[in-house]
Every structure is written in structure tokens, then in C-alpha cells.
Amino acid sequence: MVSDNSYVECLVESKASPLVKFGSYIALVLAVIFFLSSILTPLGIVGLILCVIAGVAYYFLSLNANIEFEYQYCDREITVDKILNKSKRKNVAKYEVERIEAFAPSRSYHLDEFKNKQYKTLDFSAREQNRQPDPTYTFIYDGKEKVILEPDAEFVNAVKSVAPRKVFTD
């Protein structure tokens, strides 16, 4: 049994959208083309400015091509951090366990009563479709948000130890 003040963390590597990967490659190719055109043609400064713009676009797109989510459970609170390119960390959400209405596997019948309602959906999972068995869990938070996570068993058990009537493992 896990105590109320336990600490568990879980790291999930998320798959980047193919559109983001494609966009980063295009931005890199454009940066090289504009740089070469600034040297070899009379474009000069215009080509250099376009090169810098394409370089900045490549930087931001490549940051979002390698994303990891870290879930932390500590003292009845779930925190989600987004790690960009294994270097930049950003806290994206905090959830109090007391305000969770249901926490269950994403395809669980325990979530059926929430299907016909509109929620703001936040997906902090690996975003890999058609994995069997489905490793994702969904929880309904405060009647407003539907949050999708991909926690390990230790994380789920830590949350279940403080909210056993709200957490289902089917």
C-alpha cells in the first residue's frame, strides 16, 4: 500500500507528428537554399534574411519533433511536464486527485457515462495509434477536461491508494 505522501514519476516519449518532422526538414532545406542564394546571386541581404527566418522556423519545429512527457504524483497531486528535445522542460498541467471524477483505461466501460459530454481533451500520451493492448488511461477532471496519460502500473497504484473509488484498472 502506498501512503498519501508518496512520490512516483513516469516518463513517456511521445511520437512527433509527421507534419512537424516534414516541416522541420523543409525549413532546413530552405535555410540552406537561401544561404547559398545570398552568396551566389545578387539577392544578398534578402537571401540572408530569408535564411535566418527559415533557420528560426527549423529550430522551433525541431524542438517539437522530440517531445517527452513526465508525470509526477506527489501529495495527492498529479503534475505533467513537457520536455522538448531532451533539454527544455515546461510544466503544462497540475491536477488535484480530489477533483478527478474517474480515472480508468481509455477503453474502459467506467468512462461510458462521460462519453456524451463535451470536454477539453488534453493528450499527454505517446500518441501511437493501434497499440495492443492500449496502454493509455483517461481521467475526467473537474467536469471540464478529459486528460489522456500513459502511466505505468506504479503510478496508477499510487493514485488508486488515495482515491480507490475513482481509479479503475479493469
MARVO-468345 format. One record per atom (N, C-alpha, C): atom name; y, x, z. Coordinates in steps of 0.02 Angstrom, whole numbers, plus 50000, padded with zeros to 5 digits. Layout:
TORTOR / atom / y / x / z
TORTOR / CA / Y / X / Z
...
END
This chain:
TORTOR / atom / y / x / z
TORTOR / N / 49940 / 50042 / 50000
TORTOR / CA / 50000 / 50000 / 50000
TORTOR / C / 50062 / 50044 / 50000
TORTOR / N / 50110 / 50028 / 49959
TORTOR / CA / 50172 / 50066 / 49953
TORTOR / C / 50224 / 50035 / 49999
TORTOR / N / 50262 / 50076 / 50034
TORTOR / CA / 50313 / 50050 / 50080
TORTOR / C / 50375 / 50029 / 50042
TORTOR / N / 50420 / 49993 / 50076
TORTOR / CA / 50482 / 49968 / 50045
TORTOR / C / 50526 / 50023 / 50019
TORTOR / N / 50526 / 50080 / 50051
TORTOR / CA / 50572 / 50133 / 50031
TORTOR / C / 50538 / 50187 / 49989
TORTOR / N / 50487 / 50167 / 49950
TORTOR / CA / 50452 / 50215 / 49907
TORTOR / C / 50495 / 50233 / 49847
TORTOR / N / 50475 / 50289 / 49816
TORTOR / CA / 50511 / 50312 / 49756
TORTOR / C / 50459 / 50326 / 49702
TORTOR / N / 50467 / 50293 / 49645
TORTOR / CA / 50422 / 50304 / 49588
TORTOR / C / 50465 / 50310 / 49526
TORTOR / N / 50447 / 50357 / 49483
TORTOR / CA / 50483 / 50361 / 49419
TORTOR / C / 50433 / 50365 / 49363
TORTOR / N / 50455 / 50343 / 49305
TORTOR / CA / 50412 / 50339 / 49246
TORTOR / C / 50454 / 50356 / 49185
TORTOR / N / 50429 / 50400 / 49142
TORTOR / CA / 50465 / 50422 / 49083
TORTOR / C / 50429 / 50397 / 49021
TORTOR / N / 50467 / 50365 / 48975
TORTOR / CA / 50438 / 50338 / 48914
TORTOR / C / 50479 / 50363 / 48855
TORTOR / N / 50444 / 50393 / 48807
TORTOR / CA / 50478 / 50417 / 48747
TORTOR / C / 50480 / 50361 / 48697
TORTOR / N / 50539 / 50345 / 48673
TORTOR / CA / 50549 / 50289 / 48627
TORTOR / C / 50551 / 50314 / 48556
TORTOR / N / 50524 / 50274 / 48512
TORTOR / CA / 50525 / 50290 / 48441
TORTOR / C / 50592 / 50272 / 48411
TORTOR / N / 50620 / 50317 / 48374
TORTOR / CA / 50684 / 50304 / 48341
TORTOR / C / 50673 / 50258 / 48281
TORTOR / N / 50724 / 50219 / 48267
TORTOR / CA / 50721 / 50175 / 48210
TORTOR / C / 50720 / 50218 / 48146
TORTOR / N / 50681 / 50198 / 48096
TORTOR / CA / 50679 / 50236 / 48033
TORTOR / C / 50748 / 50239 / 48000
TORTOR / N / 50788 / 50188 / 48011
TORTOR / CA / 50856 / 50187 / 47983
TORTOR / C / 50899 / 50242 / 48013
TORTOR / N / 50892 / 50254 / 48078
TORTOR / CA / 50931 / 50307 / 48111
TORTOR / C / 50909 / 50375 / 48086
TORTOR / N / 50844 / 50386 / 48079
TORTOR / CA / 50819 / 50450 / 48053
TORTOR / C / 50843 / 50462 / 47982
TORTOR / N / 50837 / 50410 / 47940
TORTOR / CA / 50859 / 50416 / 47871
TORTOR / C / 50934 / 50430 / 47868
TORTOR / N / 50973 / 50394 / 47909
TORTOR / CA / 51046 / 50405 / 47911
TORTOR / C / 51065 / 50475 / 47932
TORTOR / N / 51027 / 50504 / 47979
TORTOR / CA / 51044 / 50572 / 48001
TORTOR / C / 51029 / 50622 / 47946
TORTOR / N / 50974 / 50612 / 47908
TORTOR / CA / 50959 / 50657 / 47852
TORTOR / C / 51012 / 50652 / 47798
TORTOR / N / 51033 / 50591 / 47783
TORTOR / CA / 51085 / 50580 / 47732
TORTOR / C / 51151 / 50614 / 47753
TORTOR / N / 51169 / 50606 / 47817
TORTOR / CA / 51231 / 50636 / 47842
TORTOR / C / 51228 / 50712 / 47837
TORTOR / N / 51170 / 50741 / 47852
TORTOR / CA / 51163 / 50814 / 47848
TORTOR / C / 51169 / 50838 / 47776
TORTOR / N / 51137 / 50803 / 47729
TORTOR / CA / 51141 / 50821 / 47658
TORTOR / C / 51213 / 50814 / 47633
TORTOR / N / 51247 / 50761 / 47654
TORTOR / CA / 51317 / 50752 / 47633
TORTOR / C / 51361 / 50807 / 47661
TORTOR / N / 51349 / 50828 / 47723
TORTOR / CA / 51389 / 50881 / 47753
TORTOR / C / 51381 / 50946 / 47713
TORTOR / N / 51319 / 50961 / 47693
TORTOR / CA / 51307 / 51022 / 47653
TORTOR / C / 51341 / 51016 / 47585
TORTOR / N / 51334 / 50958 / 47553
TORTOR / CA / 51364 / 50948 / 47486
TORTOR / C / 51440 / 50954 / 47490
TORTOR / N / 51471 / 50922 / 47540
TORTOR / CA / 51544 / 50926 / 47547
TORTOR / C / 51568 / 50996 / 47562
TORTOR / N / 51529 / 51032 / 47602
TORTOR / CA / 51547 / 51101 / 47618
TORTOR / C / 51545 / 51144 / 47555
TORTOR / N / 51491 / 51138 / 47517
TORTOR / CA / 51486 / 51177 / 47455
TORTOR / C / 51539 / 51157 / 47404
TORTOR / N / 51555 / 51091 / 47402
TORTOR / CA / 51607 / 51069 / 47355
TORTOR / C / 51675 / 51095 / 47376
TORTOR / N / 51687 / 51104 / 47441
TORTOR / CA / 51751 / 51131 / 47463
TORTOR / C / 51759 / 51204 / 47444
TORTOR / N / 51703 / 51239 / 47437
TORTOR / CA / 51706 / 51310 / 47418
TORTOR / C / 51707 / 51318 / 47343
TORTOR / N / 51666 / 51281 / 47307
TORTOR / CA / 51656 / 51292 / 47236
TORTOR / C / 51702 / 51252 / 47190
TORTOR / N / 51734 / 51200 / 47215
TORTOR / CA / 51776 / 51159 / 47172
TORTOR / C / 51848 / 51157 / 47199
TORTOR / N / 51893 / 51130 / 47161
TORTOR / CA / 51962 / 51126 / 47184
TORTOR / C / 51974 / 51074 / 47239
TORTOR / N / 51923 / 51039 / 47263
TORTOR / CA / 51932 / 50990 / 47316
TORTOR / C / 51960 / 51023 / 47379
TORTOR / N / 51936 / 51082 / 47395
TORTOR / CA / 51962 / 51121 / 47452
TORTOR / C / 51962 / 51084 / 47517
TORTOR / N / 52022 / 51068 / 47541
TORTOR / CA / 52031 / 51039 / 47607
TORTOR / C / 51999 / 50969 / 47614
TORTOR / N / 52001 / 50930 / 47560
TORTOR / CA / 51971 / 50863 / 47561
TORTOR / C / 51895 / 50869 / 47572
TORTOR / N / 51863 / 50915 / 47537
TORTOR / CA / 51792 / 50927 / 47545
TORTOR / C / 51775 / 50950 / 47615
TORTOR / N / 51819 / 50992 / 47644
TORTOR / CA / 51807 / 51016 / 47712
TORTOR / C / 51814 / 50960 / 47764
TORTOR / N / 51863 / 50916 / 47754
TORTOR / CA / 51872 / 50858 / 47799
TORTOR / C / 51811 / 50812 / 47794
TORTOR / N / 51788 / 50798 / 47733
TORTOR / CA / 51729 / 50756 / 47724
TORTOR / C / 51667 / 50789 / 47754
TORTOR / N / 51663 / 50856 / 47751
TORTOR / CA / 51608 / 50893 / 47781
TORTOR / C / 51607 / 50884 / 47857
TORTOR / N / 51665 / 50888 / 47888
TORTOR / CA / 51670 / 50879 / 47960
TORTOR / C / 51651 / 50808 / 47980
TORTOR / N / 51674 / 50758 / 47942
TORTOR / CA / 51657 / 50688 / 47956
TORTOR / C / 51582 / 50678 / 47951
TORTOR / N / 51551 / 50704 / 47899
TORTOR / CA / 51478 / 50698 / 47891
TORTOR / C / 51441 / 50736 / 47946
TORTOR / N / 51468 / 50793 / 47967
TORTOR / CA / 51437 / 50831 / 48022
TORTOR / C / 51439 / 50793 / 48088
TORTOR / N / 51495 / 50761 / 48102
TORTOR / CA / 51501 / 50721 / 48163
TORTOR / C / 51453 / 50661 / 48160
TORTOR / N / 51448 / 50629 / 48102
TORTOR / CA / 51401 / 50573 / 48094
TORTOR / C / 51329 / 50598 / 48105
TORTOR / N / 51312 / 50656 / 48079
TORTOR / CA / 51245 / 50684 / 48090
TORTOR / C / 51232 / 50696 / 48164
TORTOR / N / 51281 / 50724 / 48199
TORTOR / CA / 51274 / 50738 / 48270
TORTOR / C / 51257 / 50675 / 48310
TORTOR / N / 51296 / 50622 / 48299
TORTOR / CA / 51285 / 50561 / 48337
TORTOR / C / 51220 / 50525 / 48317
TORTOR / N / 51203 / 50528 / 48253
TORTOR / CA / 51141 / 50497 / 48232
TORTOR / C / 51080 / 50536 / 48258
TORTOR / N / 51084 / 50602 / 48259
TORTOR / CA / 51028 / 50642 / 48284
TORTOR / C / 51019 / 50634 / 48359
TORTOR / N / 51074 / 50621 / 48395
TORTOR / CA / 51068 / 50607 / 48467
TORTOR / C / 51026 / 50545 / 48479
TORTOR / N / 51035 / 50495 / 48437
TORTOR / CA / 50999 / 50431 / 48445
TORTOR / C / 50931 / 50432 / 48411
TORTOR / N / 50912 / 50486 / 48379
TORTOR / CA / 50846 / 50490 / 48347
TORTOR / C / 50792 / 50509 / 48397
TORTOR / N / 50811 / 50539 / 48453
TORTOR / CA / 50762 / 50560 / 48503
TORTOR / C / 50783 / 50531 / 48571
TORTOR / N / 50756 / 50473 / 48588
TORTOR / CA / 50776 / 50438 / 48649
TORTOR / C / 50716 / 50432 / 48696
TORTOR / N / 50729 / 50444 / 48760
TORTOR / CA / 50680 / 50432 / 48812
TORTOR / C / 50711 / 50385 / 48864
TORTOR / N / 50670 / 50343 / 48893
TORTOR / CA / 50692 / 50301 / 48948
TORTOR / C / 50657 / 50323 / 49011
TORTOR / N / 50695 / 50328 / 49065
TORTOR / CA / 50666 / 50344 / 49129
TORTOR / C / 50679 / 50286 / 49176
TORTOR / N / 50624 / 50258 / 49203
TORTOR / CA / 50629 / 50204 / 49251
TORTOR / C / 50619 / 50234 / 49320
TORTOR / N / 50660 / 50213 / 49367
TORTOR / CA / 50654 / 50236 / 49436
TORTOR / C / 50653 / 50174 / 49481
TORTOR / N / 50606 / 50174 / 49526
TORTOR / CA / 50604 / 50122 / 49577
TORTOR / C / 50616 / 50155 / 49644
TORTOR / N / 50667 / 50133 / 49679
TORTOR / CA / 50683 / 50161 / 49744
TORTOR / C / 50719 / 50107 / 49786
TORTOR / N / 50694 / 50095 / 49845
TORTOR / CA / 50726 / 50049 / 49892
TORTOR / C / 50742 / 49982 / 49862
TORTOR / N / 50692 / 49949 / 49834
TORTOR / CA / 50699 / 49881 / 49806
TORTOR / C / 50748 / 49878 / 49748
TORTOR / N / 50753 / 49932 / 49710
TORTOR / CA / 50799 / 49933 / 49653
TORTOR / C / 50766 / 49971 / 49596
TORTOR / N / 50771 / 49942 / 49536
TORTOR / CA / 50746 / 49975 / 49475
TORTOR / C / 50806 / 50000 / 49437
TORTOR / N / 50805 / 50064 / 49420
TORTOR / CA / 50859 / 50095 / 49381
TORTOR / C / 50830 / 50119 / 49315
TORTOR / N / 50866 / 50108 / 49261
TORTOR / CA / 50845 / 50130 / 49195
TORTOR / C / 50897 / 50180 / 49169
TORTOR / N / 50874 / 50240 / 49152
TORTOR / CA / 50917 / 50291 / 49122
TORTOR / C / 50894 / 50303 / 49050
TORTOR / N / 50942 / 50316 / 49007
TORTOR / CA / 50929 / 50332 / 48937
TORTOR / C / 50943 / 50406 / 48928
TORTOR / N / 50894 / 50444 / 48903
TORTOR / CA / 50902 / 50516 / 48892
TORTOR / C / 50904 / 50527 / 48817
TORTOR / N / 50961 / 50553 / 48794
TORTOR / CA / 50972 / 50564 / 48723
TORTOR / C / 50957 / 50637 / 48706
TORTOR / N / 50911 / 50647 / 48659
TORTOR / CA / 50895 / 50714 / 48633
TORTOR / C / 50876 / 50763 / 48688
TORTOR / N / 50845 / 50739 / 48741
TORTOR / CA / 50822 / 50779 / 48798
TORTOR / C / 50878 / 50820 / 48831
TORTOR / N / 50940 / 50797 / 48823
TORTOR / CA / 50995 / 50835 / 48852
TORTOR / C / 51048 / 50791 / 48887
TORTOR / N / 51063 / 50734 / 48859
TORTOR / CA / 51114 / 50690 / 48889
TORTOR / C / 51082 / 50631 / 48923
TORTOR / N / 51101 / 50620 / 48985
TORTOR / CA / 51073 / 50564 / 49024
TORTOR / C / 51128 / 50512 / 49036
TORTOR / N / 51110 / 50450 / 49026
TORTOR / CA / 51157 / 50396 / 49037
TORTOR / C / 51122 / 50340 / 49075
TORTOR / N / 51151 / 50317 / 49130
TORTOR / CA / 51124 / 50261 / 49167
TORTOR / C / 51141 / 50197 / 49128
TORTOR / N / 51090 / 50159 / 49110
TORTOR / CA / 51103 / 50099 / 49070
TORTOR / C / 51094 / 50034 / 49107
TORTOR / N / 51056 / 50034 / 49162
TORTOR / CA / 51046 / 49971 / 49198
TORTOR / C / 51020 / 49982 / 49269
TORTOR / N / 51038 / 49934 / 49313
TORTOR / CA / 51011 / 49932 / 49381
TORTOR / C / 50991 / 49861 / 49396
TORTOR / N / 50933 / 49853 / 49425
TORTOR / CA / 50907 / 49787 / 49440
TORTOR / C / 50882 / 49785 / 49512
TORTOR / N / 50902 / 49733 / 49549
TORTOR / CA / 50878 / 49723 / 49616
TORTOR / C / 50814 / 49681 / 49612
TORTOR / N / 50762 / 49703 / 49645
TORTOR / CA / 50697 / 49668 / 49641
TORTOR / C / 50703 / 49596 / 49666
TORTOR / N / 50746 / 49583 / 49715
TORTOR / CA / 50753 / 49515 / 49741
TORTOR / C / 50777 / 49466 / 49688
TORTOR / N / 50812 / 49489 / 49638
TORTOR / CA / 50840 / 49445 / 49587
TORTOR / C / 50794 / 49437 / 49525
TORTOR / N / 50737 / 49470 / 49527
TORTOR / CA / 50688 / 49463 / 49473
TORTOR / C / 50651 / 49397 / 49483
TORTOR / N / 50646 / 49357 / 49430
TORTOR / CA / 50611 / 49293 / 49434
TORTOR / C / 50537 / 49300 / 49421
TORTOR / N / 50519 / 49341 / 49372
TORTOR / CA / 50448 / 49353 / 49356
TORTOR / C / 50443 / 49421 / 49322
TORTOR / N / 50389 / 49457 / 49338
TORTOR / CA / 50377 / 49524 / 49311
TORTOR / C / 50303 / 49525 / 49291
TORTOR / N / 50289 / 49526 / 49226
TORTOR / CA / 50220 / 49520 / 49203
TORTOR / C / 50211 / 49556 / 49136
TORTOR / N / 50148 / 49568 / 49116
TORTOR / CA / 50136 / 49596 / 49049
TORTOR / C / 50170 / 49551 / 48997
TORTOR / N / 50196 / 49581 / 48945
TORTOR / CA / 50237 / 49544 / 48897
TORTOR / C / 50201 / 49485 / 48865
TORTOR / N / 50135 / 49487 / 48858
TORTOR / CA / 50099 / 49431 / 48827
TORTOR / C / 50066 / 49386 / 48880
TORTOR / N / 50087 / 49391 / 48941
TORTOR / CA / 50057 / 49353 / 48996
TORTOR / C / 50077 / 49280 / 48994
TORTOR / N / 50032 / 49238 / 49017
TORTOR / CA / 50046 / 49166 / 49022
TORTOR / C / 50096 / 49153 / 49079
TORTOR / N / 50105 / 49200 / 49123
TORTOR / CA / 50153 / 49191 / 49178
TORTOR / C / 50225 / 49188 / 49153
TORTOR / N / 50237 / 49212 / 49092
TORTOR / CA / 50305 / 49210 / 49063
TORTOR / C / 50316 / 49149 / 49018
TORTOR / N / 50265 / 49107 / 49011
TORTOR / CA / 50270 / 49049 / 48966
TORTOR / C / 50327 / 49002 / 48985
TORTOR / N / 50340 / 48993 / 49049
TORTOR / CA / 50393 / 48947 / 49069
TORTOR / C / 50463 / 48971 / 49050
TORTOR / N / 50469 / 49035 / 49031
TORTOR / CA / 50534 / 49063 / 49013
TORTOR / C / 50543 / 49069 / 48938
TORTOR / N / 50494 / 49049 / 48898
TORTOR / CA / 50496 / 49060 / 48826
TORTOR / C / 50549 / 49019 / 48790
TORTOR / N / 50563 / 48959 / 48813
TORTOR / CA / 50608 / 48915 / 48776
TORTOR / C / 50681 / 48923 / 48797
TORTOR / N / 50696 / 48971 / 48837
TORTOR / CA / 50765 / 48983 / 48859
TORTOR / C / 50793 / 49043 / 48822
TORTOR / N / 50858 / 49044 / 48814
TORTOR / CA / 50892 / 49100 / 48780
TORTOR / C / 50912 / 49152 / 48832
TORTOR / N / 50891 / 49213 / 48822
TORTOR / CA / 50908 / 49268 / 48866
TORTOR / C / 50936 / 49326 / 48825
TORTOR / N / 50977 / 49364 / 48857
TORTOR / CA / 50998 / 49428 / 48827
TORTOR / C / 50937 / 49474 / 48835
TORTOR / N / 50910 / 49499 / 48779
TORTOR / CA / 50850 / 49541 / 48782
TORTOR / C / 50868 / 49614 / 48779
TORTOR / N / 50843 / 49652 / 48827
TORTOR / CA / 50853 / 49724 / 48830
TORTOR / C / 50785 / 49758 / 48826
TORTOR / N / 50775 / 49799 / 48775
TORTOR / CA / 50710 / 49831 / 48764
TORTOR / C / 50715 / 49905 / 48781
TORTOR / N / 50685 / 49924 / 48837
TORTOR / CA / 50683 / 49994 / 48858
TORTOR / C / 50613 / 50022 / 48852
TORTOR / N / 50576 / 50000 / 48802
TORTOR / CA / 50507 / 50023 / 48792
TORTOR / C / 50505 / 50074 / 48736
TORTOR / N / 50444 / 50096 / 48719
TORTOR / CA / 50435 / 50145 / 48665
TORTOR / C / 50446 / 50114 / 48597
TORTOR / N / 50448 / 50049 / 48593
TORTOR / CA / 50461 / 50012 / 48531
TORTOR / C / 50409 / 50024 / 48477
TORTOR / N / 50347 / 50034 / 48498
TORTOR / CA / 50293 / 50042 / 48450
TORTOR / C / 50257 / 49976 / 48444
TORTOR / N / 50260 / 49947 / 48385
TORTOR / CA / 50230 / 49881 / 48374
TORTOR / C / 50154 / 49887 / 48365
TORTOR / N / 50120 / 49834 / 48380
TORTOR / CA / 50048 / 49827 / 48367
TORTOR / C / 50004 / 49877 / 48404
TORTOR / N / 50025 / 49900 / 48463
TORTOR / CA / 49982 / 49943 / 48503
TORTOR / C / 49935 / 49900 / 48543
TORTOR / N / 49872 / 49917 / 48544
TORTOR / CA / 49822 / 49879 / 48581
TORTOR / C / 49792 / 49922 / 48635
TORTOR / N / 49789 / 49903 / 48696
TORTOR / CA / 49822 / 49843 / 48723
TORTOR / C / 49897 / 49855 / 48729
TORTOR / N / 49934 / 49800 / 48731
TORTOR / CA / 50007 / 49804 / 48736
TORTOR / C / 50026 / 49832 / 48805
TORTOR / N / 50058 / 49890 / 48808
TORTOR / CA / 50075 / 49920 / 48872
TORTOR / C / 50140 / 49895 / 48903
TORTOR / N / 50175 / 49849 / 48869
TORTOR / CA / 50241 / 49829 / 48894
TORTOR / C / 50237 / 49774 / 48947
TORTOR / N / 50286 / 49776 / 48990
TORTOR / CA / 50296 / 49724 / 49041
TORTOR / C / 50365 / 49694 / 49028
TORTOR / N / 50372 / 49631 / 49043
TORTOR / CA / 50436 / 49596 / 49036
TORTOR / C / 50454 / 49566 / 49103
TORTOR / N / 50518 / 49571 / 49120
TORTOR / CA / 50540 / 49534 / 49179
TORTOR / C / 50603 / 49495 / 49163
TORTOR / N / 50608 / 49438 / 49196
TORTOR / CA / 50667 / 49395 / 49189
TORTOR / C / 50711 / 49409 / 49248
TORTOR / N / 50773 / 49428 / 49234
TORTOR / CA / 50818 / 49449 / 49287
TORTOR / C / 50876 / 49400 / 49294
TORTOR / N / 50881 / 49371 / 49352
TORTOR / CA / 50938 / 49329 / 49371
TORTOR / C / 50950 / 49270 / 49323
TORTOR / N / 50899 / 49249 / 49287
TORTOR / CA / 50906 / 49193 / 49240
TORTOR / C / 50949 / 49208 / 49180
TORTOR / N / 50967 / 49272 / 49169
TORTOR / CA / 51012 / 49289 / 49114
TORTOR / C / 50983 / 49340 / 49066
TORTOR / N / 50941 / 49385 / 49091
TORTOR / CA / 50916 / 49440 / 49050
TORTOR / C / 50840 / 49441 / 49048
TORTOR / N / 50815 / 49459 / 48990
TORTOR / CA / 50744 / 49472 / 48980
TORTOR / C / 50739 / 49547 / 48967
TORTOR / N / 50705 / 49583 / 49012
TORTOR / CA / 50703 / 49656 / 49008
TORTOR / C / 50631 / 49677 / 48993
TORTOR / N / 50623 / 49720 / 48942
TORTOR / CA / 50558 / 49744 / 48922
TORTOR / C / 50552 / 49818 / 48941
TORTOR / N / 50501 / 49834 / 48980
TORTOR / CA / 50488 / 49902 / 49002
TORTOR / C / 50417 / 49922 / 48982
TORTOR / N / 50402 / 49986 / 48989
TORTOR / CA / 50334 / 50010 / 48978
TORTOR / C / 50314 / 50054 / 49038
TORTOR / N / 50308 / 50023 / 49097
TORTOR / CA / 50294 / 50062 / 49157
TORTOR / C / 50220 / 50081 / 49164
TORTOR / N / 50207 / 50130 / 49206
TORTOR / CA / 50137 / 50147 / 49221
TORTOR / C / 50114 / 50104 / 49280
TORTOR / N / 50050 / 50108 / 49297
TORTOR / CA / 50021 / 50066 / 49350
TORTOR / C / 50053 / 50080 / 49418
TORTOR / N / 50070 / 50142 / 49432
TORTOR / CA / 50100 / 50160 / 49496
TORTOR / C / 50168 / 50125 / 49504
TORTOR / N / 50207 / 50123 / 49450
TORTOR / CA / 50272 / 50090 / 49451
TORTOR / C / 50264 / 50015 / 49465
TORTOR / N / 50218 / 49983 / 49428
TORTOR / CA / 50206 / 49911 / 49437
TORTOR / C / 50183 / 49896 / 49508
TORTOR / N / 50139 / 49938 / 49534
TORTOR / CA / 50114 / 49927 / 49603
TORTOR / C / 50169 / 49936 / 49655
TORTOR / N / 50216 / 49981 / 49643
TORTOR / CA / 50271 / 49991 / 49690
TORTOR / C / 50315 / 49929 / 49692
TORTOR / N / 50329 / 49900 / 49634
TORTOR / CA / 50369 / 49839 / 49632
TORTOR / C / 50329 / 49780 / 49662
TORTOR / N / 50265 / 49777 / 49647
TORTOR / CA / 50223 / 49723 / 49672
TORTOR / C / 50218 / 49725 / 49748
TORTOR / N / 50221 / 49784 / 49777
TORTOR / CA / 50215 / 49789 / 49850
TORTOR / C / 50273 / 49756 / 49887
TORTOR / N / 50331 / 49751 / 49855
TORTOR / CA / 50388 / 49719 / 49888
TORTOR / C / 50401 / 49648 / 49863
TORTOR / N / 50371 / 49629 / 49805
TORTOR / CA / 50380 / 49562 / 49778
TORTOR / C / 50313 / 49537 / 49750
TORTOR / N / 50264 / 49528 / 49793
TORTOR / CA / 50197 / 49510 / 49768
TORTOR / C / 50192 / 49443 / 49733
TORTOR / N / 50237 / 49396 / 49748
TORTOR / CA / 50234 / 49331 / 49715
TORTOR / C / 50270 / 49329 / 49648
TORTOR / N / 50307 / 49382 / 49632
TORTOR / CA / 50344 / 49385 / 49570
TORTOR / C / 50312 / 49431 / 49518
TORTOR / N / 50270 / 49477 / 49541
TORTOR / CA / 50241 / 49527 / 49496
TORTOR / C / 50168 / 49509 / 49482
TORTOR / N / 50151 / 49507 / 49417
TORTOR / CA / 50084 / 49490 / 49396
TORTOR / C / 50057 / 49547 / 49353
TORTOR / N / 49993 / 49560 / 49361
TORTOR / CA / 49962 / 49614 / 49321
TORTOR / C / 49907 / 49587 / 49275
TORTOR / N / 49894 / 49522 / 49277
TORTOR / CA / 49843 / 49488 / 49237
TORTOR / C / 49782 / 49532 / 49228
END
